[in-house]
Amino acid sequence: MTYPQPDALIETQALSGLLNDPTVRILDATYYVPPDPRNPREDYLNAHIPGALFFDIDAIADIASGLPHMLPKPGQFEEQVGALGIGNQHRLVIYDNHGVMSAARAWWMFRVFGHQEVSVLNGGLPKWRAEGRPVEAGEQTYPQAQYNASYQPRLVWEKNDVLAWLQTSQDRQLTDARSPGRFSGRDAEPRPGLRQGHIPGSVNLPWNGLIDPVQKTMLPQEQLVNVLTEAGIDPLKPTATSCGSGVTACVNALALYLLGNANVAVYDGSWAEWGADPQLPISSSIHASA
């Protein structure tokens, strides 16, 4: 059984046939969640899929916002992506060093700015290397390209959207991709200064529960549906996703998109914004979905 929206994923075998295709750009979007000390750029320079560029979600971001890796303005995105050698005409394949995690963030970013042909490599670099496929070291470069962004606001939530949702939550679901301990408030947040708990009415959907623990791939369609329904989530109902800082929320968004749900937004500031504001309501009890 295939996903209703299968083009959001690409398998390693399919990518191996595209390595020399000039219409394809491969992006390594690896990001490590604090306090993980690893450096994703250094890992990229040591070994990446041949021809891959490094897509730095901390640099291609609104640094002035004061929040981690917030979406940049369209003009900044155009400039930085064009400088990498990515144009609107390119088919994009995005991977990371986890399997499927931060690659979903870059996938969502390109969709926010109107890119249509963009896929996540299912299983990422771990699966690629486990199959004995080639890697190379060093920095990949391409000539400057022209990129024109077409911002899609329906895919992005801000704090005010969440506040409005709290008044009319019946029309949309809100998921939280953090661990159950962080969601419930039992575990401390990895970023200092944040309160513990979750947005009232949100539903816990840990991102790693959507990934095969051995293959590091997205779960098959039937299993994804089962995980969602067991969490009390309707796979096709309009949804917004959140997490710690807007990265793993995109794994939830990718899963829902694969299942045919095109009406999914990501709360970009996520708990890094919500948990830092003492004026915003929080809950520390696990939400029981009807």
Rosetta blueprint (number, residue, H / E / L):
1 M L
2 T L
3 Y L
4 P L
5 Q L
6 P H
7 D H
8 A H
9 L E
10 I E
11 E L
12 T H
13 Q H
14 A H
15 L H
16 S H
17 G L
18 L L
19 L L
20 N L
21 D L
22 P L
23 T L
24 V E
25 R E
26 I E
27 L E
28 D E
29 A L
30 T L
31 Y L
32 Y L
33 V L
34 P L
35 P L
36 D L
37 P L
38 R L
39 N L
40 P H
41 R H
42 E H
43 D H
44 Y H
45 L H
46 N H
47 A L
48 H E
49 I L
50 P L
51 G L
52 A L
53 L E
54 F E
55 F L
56 D L
57 I L
58 D L
59 A L
60 I L
61 A L
62 D L
63 I H
64 A H
65 S H
66 G L
67 L L
68 P L
69 H L
70 M L
71 L L
72 P L
73 K L
74 P H
75 G H
76 Q H
77 F H
78 E H
79 E H
80 Q H
81 V H
82 G H
83 A H
84 L H
85 G L
86 I L
87 G L
88 N L
89 Q L
90 H L
91 R E
92 L E
93 V E
94 I E
95 Y E
96 D L
97 N L
98 H L
99 G L
100 V L
101 M L
102 S H
103 A H
104 A H
105 R H
106 A H
107 W H
108 W H
109 M H
110 F H
111 R H
112 V H
113 F L
114 G L
115 H L
116 Q L
117 E L
118 V E
119 S E
120 V E
121 L E
122 N L
123 G L
124 G H
125 L H
126 P H
127 K H
128 W H
129 R H
130 A H
131 E L
132 G L
133 R L
134 P L
135 V L
136 E E
137 A L
138 G L
139 E L
140 Q L
141 T L
142 Y L
143 P L
144 Q L
145 A L
146 Q L
147 Y L
148 N L
149 A L
150 S L
151 Y L
152 Q L
153 P H
154 R H
155 L H
156 V E
157 W E
158 E L
159 K H
160 N H
161 D H
162 V H
163 L H
164 A H
165 W H
166 L H
167 Q H
168 T L
169 S H
170 Q H
171 D H
172 R L
173 Q E
174 L E
175 T E
176 D E
177 A L
178 R L
179 S L
180 P H
181 G H
182 R H
183 F H
184 S H
185 G L
186 R L
187 D L
188 A L
189 E L
190 P L
191 R L
192 P L
193 G L
194 L L
195 R L
196 Q L
197 G L
198 H E
199 I L
200 P L
201 G L
202 S L
203 V E
204 N E
205 L L
206 P L
207 W H
208 N H
209 G H
210 L H
211 I E
212 D L
213 P L
214 V L
215 Q L
216 K L
217 T L
218 M E
219 L L
220 P L
221 Q H
222 E H
223 Q H
224 L H
225 V H
226 N H
227 V H
228 L H
229 T H
230 E H
231 A L
232 G L
233 I L
234 D L
235 P L
236 L L
237 K L
238 P L
239 T E
240 A E
241 T E
242 S E
243 C L
244 G L
245 S L
246 G L
247 V L
248 T L
249 A H
250 C H
251 V H
252 N H
253 A H
254 L H
255 A H
256 L H
257 Y H
258 L H
259 L L
260 G L
261 N L
262 A L
263 N L
264 V E
265 A E
266 V E
267 Y E
268 D L
269 G L
270 S H
271 W H
272 A H
273 E H
274 W H
275 G L
276 A L
277 D L
278 P L
279 Q L
280 L L
281 P L
282 I L
283 S E
284 S L
285 S L
286 I L
287 H L
288 A L
289 S L
290 A L
